[in-house]
Amino acid sequence: MQQTLSQFFAKVYGWTFLGLTISGVTALWINSMPSLQLKLYTNGWIMFGLIMFELFLVIWLVARLDKLSTGAANGFYFLYAALNGITLSVIFVAYDIGTISVAFFTAAAMFIVMSVIGMFTKVDLSKMGGILMMALLGIILAIFINMFMQSSTFDFIISIITVIIFTLLTAHDTQKLKNYHAQAGDDKASNSKAALMGALALYLDFINMFLALLRIFGR
């Protein structure tokens, strides 16, 4: 029997919340060990290697999800969330806890609102998916350029545009998942993997929205 829409999204949001929890706990754990923090943040190659491995892992997971068992897919998702927690732990050094809290709860509120909009709107959001992806590529290029420019004003503009992009992507990805469920069959494994992939997309939307807000509030 095909699972209901509420059951499907319960899995999606459950996996999303679990991934964010793993990242948060890992970041706090790293933050509780100053000696380990020092090794991570003073050795650029370690941090660069972690970021590159994260990028490879998420691309590989998306590409290979259909061929992985459900257990393996879940395990790689947990691994990605933990690795992201390690790299995210730097925020506790760069920002005070008040700024982090404000950015987190603002991101959470925006995420919830946009996900609800994506769930219930009658407007077809699929058309803006390609536009948002192109805008995201532009932002990545702008971030790379600003690594050399070191412009705080440019960084502020980039952060605002990033928030807008991932806010809209949250609604887009939610509607996309809703449409997928409407077309899905009764295969339990496929539905479970689809829920996990949806969770990964929403996890990335939230994390990027949160980090952009953190840069805005932490200026």
N, C-alpha and C positions, 0 to 999 in steps of 0.2 A: 504493500500500500504506500502511495506517495505521501511523504511528510507534508504537513501544512506549511504555509508561509511563515507562521509564527514559530513553528519548530525549527525551520531552516534558519531564520534570523536569530533565534535563540542560540544556535550553534555558532553562527557568524560572530555575534557580539560576545559570546562566551570565549571564543578563541582570541578575539581582539583584546578583550580585557585580560585574559591570561598572559598573552604576549607582552602587554604593557606592564603587567605586574612583574613578570620575570625580568624585564629590562630595568624597572625601577628598583627592585630588590638587588639586582646585580650591581647597579650604579651605587647604591647606598653601601653595599658590601665593600666595593673598591674604595669608596670614600672613607670607610672606617679604618683603612690600612694605609697610613701616610707613606710608609716605605715603598709599598707597591705602587702607589700613586706617583711617587717621585720617579720610579723607574719608567713608568708609562709615559709621563709627560715630559721627561728630559731626554728621552730617546725617540727622536722623530721617526726613525725607521720602524720601531715597534708599532706606533700608532698608525703610520702609513700602511704597514702590512695588515693590521687589523681591519682598517677601512677597505682596503682592496679585497681582502678575503670576504668581508661582508657583502661587498658589491658582487663579487663572483658568486657567492652562495645564493643570494636572492635571485639573480638571473638564472642560475642553474636550476634552482627549485621551481621557478615558473616554467622553464623549458621542459623539465623532466617529471613534472607532477603526475601526468597521466600514467607514467611507467613505474612510479614508486608505489609501494604498498601504503596503506593508510597509516600504519604505525611508523614507517620510515619518514613519510611526509610530515607527520606530527613532530617527530624527533628533530628533523632539520629546521622546522619552524621554531622550536624551542631553542635550538642552537643559535639561530639567527638573532632571536630576541635577546639571548644572553650576551652574545658578542656586541650587539648594539648597546646593551646596558654598560658594557665596559667602556666603549668610546663615549657614551653619553655622560659618564661619571665626571668628565671634565667640567660640566656645568656647575658642579658644586665648588669648584675652584674659581671659576670665572664670574659667578653671580652669587648674590646673597640669597638666603632661603626665602625671604619675602618676595623677591622678584620672581624666583622660580615658581612659588606657589601661585602668584597672580597670573603668570603666563600659563601655568597648567590648568587652572580652573577656567580661565578665559577660553583656552583651546577646547576644554571639555564641553563648555556651554555652546560654543560655535559648532563643534562636532555634532552634538546631539540635535541642535536645531536644523542643521543642514541635512543630517541623516533622515530626520522626520520629513523634511521637505522632499528629499529624494524618494522616500517611501510613498508619499501620498499625492505629490503633484501630478497633474494630468499632462503637463508639458513634456514633450519628448526631449530629454537631455542628451541623447546619444550623439546628436550632431555636434555638440560642443566638445566631445571627447578628443577629437583630432586637434582642435584649436588649442585646448588646454595642454596637450602633449607638446605641441610646437612651442607654446609659451614656456613650458617647463624646460625645454631644451635651450631656449633663449636665456632663461634665468641661470642655468648651469654655466653657459658661456659667460654671462655677465659676472658671475661669482669668480670664475677663473681669471677674467680680466682684472677684477678688483683686487685679486691677490697681489698684483703688481702695482696697481694704483693706490691701494690703501686709503680709499676715500670713505670717510664715515657717512657722508651725505649719500653717496652712491649705494653704500651698504644698507642705509635706512630705506631708500627707495626699493632696492631689491627685496628687502624683508617684507615690505608692505605688499608688493606684487606677489611674493611667495605665499603670503597668507591668503590673498584673494584666490590664487590658483588652487591651493589645496582645500580651501573652503568649498569652492565649486566642484572640485573632484570628489569630495565627500558625498555630495548630493548625486553626482553622476554615477559614482561607483555603487551607491546604495540602490539606485534605480536599475542599474545594470544587473545587479544580483537579483532584484525582484523579477525582472524580465526573464533571467535565466531560470529561476525556479518555475515560472509559468510554463516554460518550454521543456523542462527536465522530465526524464522518465522516472521509473521506480527503482533504478539501480542505487542501492544504499551506499556502495563504495564511491560512486561518482558524485553523489550528493554530498558525502562527507568531505571529499576532496574539494568540491566547489565551495563549500562552507569555509574550508581552511584557506583557499585562495582568496576568497572574499575578505576573510579576516586579515590576511596579509596586506591586501590593498588598503583596507580601512586603517590598519595599524600604521602603515607608511603615511597615509593622509594625516593622521593625528600627530605623529612624531614630527613631521615636517612643519605642520601648522604651529605646533608648540615651540619648536626651535626658532622659527621666524618671529613669533610673538616675544620670545625671550630676548632676541636681539633688539627688538623694538623697545621693550620695557626696560632693558638693561643698559640703554645708551648712556 
